Amino acid sequence: MRPATIRKIDVTLGRFLCFLLTLFRKIVSIFAPSGRDFSLPRKILFIKLVEQGATVLATSAIRRACELVGKENVYFLVFSENCEILSLLNLIPEGNVIPVRNGSFLLFIRDILGALLKMRRLGIDATIDMEFFARASAIIAYLSGARLRVGLHRFTNEAPYRGDLMTHRIQYNPYLHTAQYYRLLVEALTARPDDMPLWKGELGDEWREVVRFRPSPEEKERIWQLLVNTGGFVPPGKIVLLNPNASDLLPLRKWPEEYFIHLAQRLINAYPDITIVITGAPSEARAAEEMAYRIGRKNVVCLAGKTTLRELLVLYTLSDILVTNDSGPGHFASMTDIFNIVLFGPETPHLFGPIGGRGRVIHAGLACSPCVNVYNHRFSPCRNNVCMKAISVDEVFATIVFVLEGEGKDG
């Protein structure tokens, strides 16, 4: 399903189901015995269906959950196309990842029903809803049967309605980085749920933790040969990666294609022995090939659609610089030593910027930015992303020169 379709279903059907389930919960609570059990859980399930990049930001939260119940008792519900990042993080057993297909609404419902049955069979007794104000994740958390459910609640805010289905209700704090927020969700399990809003504690620096990706020599050799065979030459100097295509989830994040083309041409003119590599998903391969053709230089290689996520990270370890829109690769790169230049526009790096690694965030800082947030489900009325167009080729080029000339090696 396309992001717009998912949002429409979430807003219409999701809101109605949240109301019905909240009403049901209130009625049941009248007859339920007093003295609820809010002791620490035995098994924790994270619900994070979309965005692999955001899952990287959850590293500290997942590790904290593993400290509480052991990694063999931590589970993750995720769309099937986003499973690979969990394998790379290697924080929980692969068998503890519960995939959900979303090719169609019926397929989604079928897999969700199967997942709910599995949750009850496993005895999941705590859920961590990481999807901000989405209704689907709140519904899944409630229907899982978990006695402890942590997630956002709107309280007195004019936030999207999603009922009252959480036991541990969190008030959204727009001043916390997303990695901090994810850690907060897990810490809330250690607090009394009636001490609202949760969590009344201090977050240290642990939320900045990232997993370091270390490929084998064989993996490096295989990706080097892929690069050589695809390009038809052995890269003689530095390697700069360009990731021009943000996902369909938020196309406003795209830096103009012409800017990427001009940047590549300027780099090759300034550094004749440089190799430009264009990366991207299989769905972006055709556009990436067209971009390589328009750059019009022999030392340009297109690997879009030719690598798995793991192989992409191996490529990062072989390269010097990545230039990317605000998207998953910006977070994946933070798991390696590549210098990571991330271009922000409709979202803010204060909340979603990469943590760890080496790099720089470039953000024009227009008055209208950020225009997408958790309250509007990250859908903006904007049709002209001036915030991305305002990031000049000159600024990005100067940053790359700064790194290539050796000034950025320590930072």
N, C-alpha and C positions, 0 to 999 in steps of 0.2 A: 504494500500500500504506500502511496505517496504521502509525504508529511502533511499536506493540506487535508487529505482524506482522513488521516489519523486524528488530526485536530478536530475536524468536523464531528467525527464519531464521539470523541472525548467530550466535546462541548454539549452535544445534544443527548445522546444515549447515556453518556457518563454522568451528567448532572442528574438525570432522572433516577438512575440506579443508586447514586450516592444518597439521594433523598429517601428512597425506599429502604435502603439498608440502614440508614440512620434511624428512621422510624422504627424499623424492626428491632434495632439494638436498644432503643429506649424502652420499648414494650417488654423485651426480654429482661432488661435490667430491673424492672419492677418485681419480677418473680425470682430473680437470681439471689442466691444467698449472699449475705454481706461478708466482708472480709476477703476481698480479691487477693490472689497470690501475685505479688509483684517482685518476687525473688529473682535473682539472676537466671537467665535462660540456660538451657542445655544446647540448643541448636539455633543458629541465627541465619536468616535468609536476607540477602541484599536484593532489592528490586531496582534494577537500572537497565531498562530495556534498550534505550537509544544511546548513541554517541560513545564510540570507543575512547576518544580522547579524554572525555570526562572520567572514564573508568581509571585512567592513569592517575588522575587527581585523587582518587579514592584509595590510593595505596596505603596511606597511614590509617585510614578508617578500617580497611580490611585487616591490617596487621593487628590493630587494637582488638577487633572482634576475635581474631585467632588467639590473642592473649587471654581473653575472657573464657572461651569455651574450647579452645584447641582447633587447629586448622581443619581437622577431619570433620568438625561439626559446623563449619561455615559454608553456606551455599550461596549461589548467585543465579538470579533469574534474568535472562537477557535475550534480545533478539538473536536469532541464529547467526546472522551475518557479523555480529559483534563478539562472538565467542573467542576469536583468535587472540585478542589482546589479553584475555584472562589466562590463556595458555602461556603467553609470553611473560606475564607478571609472575606466574608460578607461585602464587601465594596460597592457593587452595587446591585440593585434588581436582583433576579434570573431571572426574566423575561427579563432582559436586556442582557442576555448572548445568543449569536447567535451561535448554534452548527453546525459544518460541519462534516459529516461522510466522512471517507477516506478509506473505505474497498476496493474500486476499483476506477479507474479513472473516469468511467461513474457516479458512485455515488457521487464522489467529485464534478464533473462538475454540476450535478443536484442540489446539495445542495448549491453550490456557486451561481448559477443563482437565486435560491430562496432567498439566503441571500442578493444578490444585489438588488432584487426587494423590499425586506423588508427595506433595508437601505434607498432607495429612498422614500418609503412610510413613513418612520419615519422622513424624513427630516434631515438625518445626514449631517452636514455641516463642519465637521472636522474629519480627520482620523489620527491616530498615528500608523505608520508602525514600529513595534518593531522587525521585522525579519531580521535585518542587511541587507545583500545584496541579499536577495531572490527576484526573479522576480515575483512570484505568488502574494505576498503581495502588491507589487507596482502596479500590474495590478488591483488587487481588489480595492485598494485605489482610483485609477483613475476612474474605472468604477462605483464606489459608487455614483459619482456625487457630492461629497463633494467639496466645494469651497476652503477649506484649507486642504492641505495634507502635513504632516510632515514625513520625512524619510531620509535615507542616500542617498547621491549623491557622485559619485566618484571624481568629479572635475578633478584635474590633476593627481590623483592617478591611478595606473595600477590595479584598482579593477574590479570585475566582472561588466559587462555592464548590466544595467537594465533601459536604456533610461533616459528620462528627464520628469518624470511624477509628481514630487513633486512641490508644491508651496513654501514650507519651506524646503530648502535643507540643510542637516546636513553633515558636514565632520566628518568621524569616527575618534575618538580620542582613540588610544590604551592604553592611560595612565589613563583612567577613568574606575572605577569599573562599571559593567553592571547596577547596581542599580542607579548609578549616571547618566549613559547614558540614561536610561529610564526617569529619572526625567528631564533631559535636553530636551528630545523630547517634553514634555508637556510645559515646559517653553518657548520653541521656538514659541508657538502659541501667546505669548504676544509680540513678536518682529516683526519688519518690515522684510518681506521676502527678500528684496533686500540688506539687511545688511549682506552679506554672508562672511564667513560661519557662520551659526547660531550654538549655541546661545552665544552672547557676554555678559555673566553675570557670577556671582559667585554662586556656589552651596554650601549651608550651610551643616549642618549635618542631615537635614531632610531625606536625602536619606537612612539613616541607619534605618529608621522605619520598624518595623515588627509587625504583628498582633499576639497578645498573644492568644493561644488556651486554652480555659477553659471548659473541659467537665463537664457534670453533674455527681453527685454521682451515679446515675443509670447507666450511660454509663461506668463508672469505674468498677462498680460491674459486669456488663455484660461481659466486656473484661477480668476481673480477672477470672471469671468462665470459659470463653473460654480457657484461659491459663491453668487453673487447669484441666479441663476436657480433653483437648488435650494431656497434658503431663502426666496425671494420678497421679499427686502429687501436693502438695501445695509448691510453692517456699519458701525455708526456709531462704534465704539470698538475696544478691544483684542479680539484673537481668541485664544481658548484652545482647544487641541485635546485631546481625550480619546481615548486608544486603550485601550479596556477589555478587549480579548480577546487573551490570550496564545495562541500556537499550540497545536495538538493535541500537539506534540512534548513539551510539559511543562505540562499544565493546572494544576498546583499553583502556577504563577506568577501566577495570576489574583488581582487585587484584587477583593473582593466587588462585585457589580453595584450593590447598594444603596449602597455607599460612593461610587461614581461618581455615582449619581443625587443623593445628598445634597450632594456636592461641587458639582455643577453648579447645584443650586438655591440654595445659599448664595452662590455667586459672582454669580449673576444678582440675588439680593436685595441684595448689597453693591454691585454695579456694574451698574445697570440698562441701560447701553449696551454691555455686553460681549456678544460672540457666542461661543457654545459650539458647536464642530464635533466631531462624533463620526466617527472614522475606523476603517477595518478592511478586511479582505479580503472578496471576494465571498461566501465561505461564512459570513461573520459579519454580512452585511447585514441579515438579518431580525431578529436579536437586537439589532443596533444601532438599527434603526428602532423597535423596541419600547422600548428605553431612552430614545430621544428623546421618544417619546409619554409615558412615565412621568415624565420630567422636567417636562413640562407647561408649558413656557414657549415663547413665540413666537420668541424669539431663539436657538433651537437648530436646527442644521442637521446632517443625517446624510449624510455622503459615503462611508460604508462601501460598498465594491464599485463605486464610481463613478470611481475613479482608477487609473491604472497606478502602478507604483512611482516612475517619474520624475515623474509629476504629483503624487504625494504629497510628494516632496521640494520641488517648486515651491510647494505649499501651505505647507510649513514656512517657506519664505522670506517668505511673506506674513503669517505668524502670529507671535504673541508668546511663547506658552508651549505646551509639550507635556507632558501627564501620561500616562505609559505604564507598563505592567508591564515587567518585565525580558524584553524580546523584541526582534525586529529593529528596530522603529521607534526604540528608544532609541539604537541605533548609527547608523541612517540620519540621525537628527536631528543627530548630532555632525558631519555634513558641512555643516551650515548654521549660521546664527547664532541660531536659535530657542533660548530657554531651555528646557532639557531636564530634566524631573523624572522620574527612573526609580525605580520601587518594586521593591526586591529582597526575596526571602523564602527559597525553598528553594535558591537559589544565592547565591554571595558576590560582591559587587562588587569584591573584591580580585583576583579572577581574571577576571571577565567584565564589569566595569563599562565604560561607554563611555569612549573617550579623545578628547581634543580637544573643541572646541565649548564652549558655556556651559551650565551646569546644576548639578544637585545630585542625589545618590543618597540615597534614604531607605531605611533598613534597620533593622528592629526588633532584630536581633542576639540572637535567642533561642538558648538553649543547644543546641537541636536543629538549628540552621541553620548551615551548609548541610547538607541531607540528601541532596542529589544531587551526584555527582562522577564523575570519569572511571572510577573503580573499579567503580561499580555501573551503568555505562552510563546514568547520569542517570535511573534509575528508582528511586523511593523507595517504601517501604511506607506512607508517610503518606497518610491519607485525610481529614485535617482540617488545612488549611494555616493554622494559628494565626499563623504568622510573617507572613502577609499581612494577616490580620484585625487583627493588633496594630498595624499602621500606621493611625493614626487619620485621619479626615477633617479634624480640627482641625489636625494637623501639616501635611498637604498644603495645606490652605486657607491656613495662615499663611505657608507658603513662597511660594505664588502672590501673596498680598498683598504680601509683601516685594519681589517682582519688579515687580509692577504699580505700586507706589508709588515705584519708581525706585531702590530700594536695591540691586537685583541687576543693574543695567545694566553694571557693570564686572566682574562675576564670573560 
